[in-house]
């Protein structure tokens, strides 16, 4: 579908989606794209992936800066190394293969990881696993705008502030690279940047509300929200692939 200007009702619906997604992101450290991308795929295709990557990158930066003392910079470095490689793979794959088919494959993998986590399997955040999660994040994030689940699965047992801040920095820096590659491939234009900018006030409002709510959730609840968001995001990617297939 080609880009088009949303009417008043479409814009209002987009604003609600962005507000809710920002609220989820601010509380759990992830959730923006996983909440918004499935809705965008079915109702507002002009939002994905560029505008959602723009907004998601911005709120990820806010999340990281809010708890910047908790950032695990070693994990950020390993994840970004993998994310850069994954982004290049995604750009190549988008030009050669069906994005829906590739998104479907990774969504199934995420659902499997969530199931293993709920079964009690712990994923140690080794450099190799964090880098591998970064590769998957780069592929999924560039193709679908949903790049958080692979890294979130690996870091799920970290203390909540460390999880939110580290994920936020990885997703922010990773989104910059993904957007640059999409722009070079002519898949991110001034229209997409303008649409994201027009929705930024609703993103800021959702993030502000999350600052009050995040202190009320214990670590176990944050992990549950995280895994639930990962599963919902994967289901959304599957729904998108089936809908567009």
N, C-alpha and C positions, 0 to 999 in steps of 0.2 A: 504494500500500500504506500502510495506516495505521501509525502508530508503535507499536512493541511492545517490551517488555523482552527483551533477548537472553538465551538460556540460557547455561550455563557454557561449552559448546563454541563457540557463536557469539561470546561475549565474548572467549574465548581467541584465536579466529581474527582478530577485530577488532584485538586487541592486537598480534598478529604483523604485521598489515598496517600498523598505525600505526608500529610500531618500524622496519620496513623503509623506509617512506616518509620518516620523519624522518631516517634514515641517508642516504638519497639526497639529501634537501634540504640537509642539513648539509655534504655533500661538494661538491655542484655549485651550490648557491644556489637551485635549483628542484628539483622532483621530488616533493614531498609529495603534492599533489593529483593529479598526473599518474600517480603510482604507485597511489594509494589509490582515486581516483574510479572507474576502470574496474572494480576488484574490488567496490567498494561498489555500483555500479550493478547488477551481476549477482548479488551475494550478500547485501549488507547495505544495502538502499535507505534505511534510516532514518539512515544516516550522511551522505547527500548531500541538498542542498548544505550545510545549516547546520552540523552538527558538524564536517565536514571544513574548512569555512571558518574555524571557530573554532580548531581545532587548527593549521591551516595558517597562520593569522594569527599565532598565538603563536610557532610555530617560525620564521616569517619575522622576527619581532621579535628573537628570539635570534640569528639569523644576522646581522642588521644590527648589533646591539649588539656582537657578537663582533669585528667589523671596522669599527666605526663611523667610524674616521678615514678610511676609503676611500669613504664614501658620496658620490655625486655628487648634491648637493642640487638642482642645476638640473634634472637629468634626473628626479629625484623629483617636482619641481613640475610639469613638463610632463606626466609620465605620470599623476599624480593628477588633473590637470585633465581629461584624457581619460577616466580611469577613472570619475570621478563622472558624467560624461555617459553613459558606457556602462552604468553601473549603472541609471540611470533608464530608459534604453532597454530594458534587460533586464526590468525590472519591468513596463513597459508591454507588452513582447512576450510575457512569460509569461502575461499576462492576456488576450492577444488571439490569439496564435498557438501552434503546437506547439513546445514547448521542444526536442523531439527534432529537428525539422526545422531549427531555427535552429542548434542545436549541431552538427548534421551539416554545415551550410554552413561554419561557422567552422573545423571540424576539417579539412575539405578545403582550406581556405585555408592553414592551418598546415602541412599536409603539402606543399603547393606551395612555401611559403616555405622549408621545410627542404630540399626538393629543389634549389631555386635556390642555397641556401647551400652545399650539398655540391658543387654544380657550379662554385663559385668566385665567385659573386656576393656582393659585400660591401654590406651595408646601412649607410650612414652614419647615425649617430645624430643627425640633425638635430632641432630642436625640433618641427617638423611631424610627422616620422615617429614620434618618441617619444610625442607627444600622440595620434596616430592609433593607435599600439599600445596606449595606455592605454584608448582607447574600446573596442577589441576585447577587451582584458583585462577590462574591466568587464562587458561583455556575457557573455563566456564564463565568467568567474569567478562571477557571480551565478547563472547558469542551471545550470552544471555543476560548480562549485567548481574548475575548471581555468582559472586566469587568467594563469598565468606565460608561456606560450609566445609570445604576440605581443611582449611587452617583451623577453623573452630573445633572440628572433631579432634585434631591433634592436641590442641591446647585446652580442651574442655575441663581438665582437672586443675587448671591454674586458679589462683585466687582471683575472684571476680574483677577487682580493679586492674590487675595485671592482664587478665584476659581481654577486657574491654579496651585498655590503652594500647596493648600490643596489636590486637586486631585492627584497631582504628588506624594506626600508623601504617600498617601493611596495606590496608585497603585504600587509604588515601594516596600513598605513593604509587601503588599498583594501578589505581584508576588513571593517574596522570599518564603513565606509559600506555595504557590501553587506549585512552582517548587520542593520544598522539598517533598511534598506529591506525586507529579507525579514521582519523582525519587524512592521513596519507593515502588510505584506501578509498577516500571520498565517501565514507560512511558516517562522517560527523561534520556538520556544516554550521554556518551561523544561525540557521533556523533552530537547530537542536540546542545550541548554546543559549539562544534567546528564550526558548521555551523553559529551559532549566532555570534561568535567571528569574523569570516571571513567577516561578513556583517556590523560589527560595524563602520568601517570608513565611510560608506555611510550614516549611521544613524547620525554620528557626523556632516557630511556635511549638511544634511537637517536641523538639529537643529541650526547650525550656521546661515544659511540663515533665519530661522524663527526669530532669534533675531532682525533682521532688520525690518521684516514685522510686528511683533506683535504690535509695537508702532503706526502703521498706522490705526489700527482697533478700533473704538469706542465700548463701552460696549454693545450697542444694536447689533452691527454687530457680536461681539464675541458670544453673546447668540444665534443669528441666526445660526452661524456656528456650535455651539455646538449642537443645536437641530437637525440641518441637518445631522451632523455626527452621532448622535444617531440613527436617522431614517435609514440612509444608512447602519449602522452597523447591525441594526435589520433585514433589508431586506437582507443583505448579509448572516446572519445566517439562515434565512428562505430559501434562495437560496441553501445554503450548505445542509440543511436538505432534501430539495426536490431532489437535485442532487444526493445525496448519498442514498436517500431512494428508 
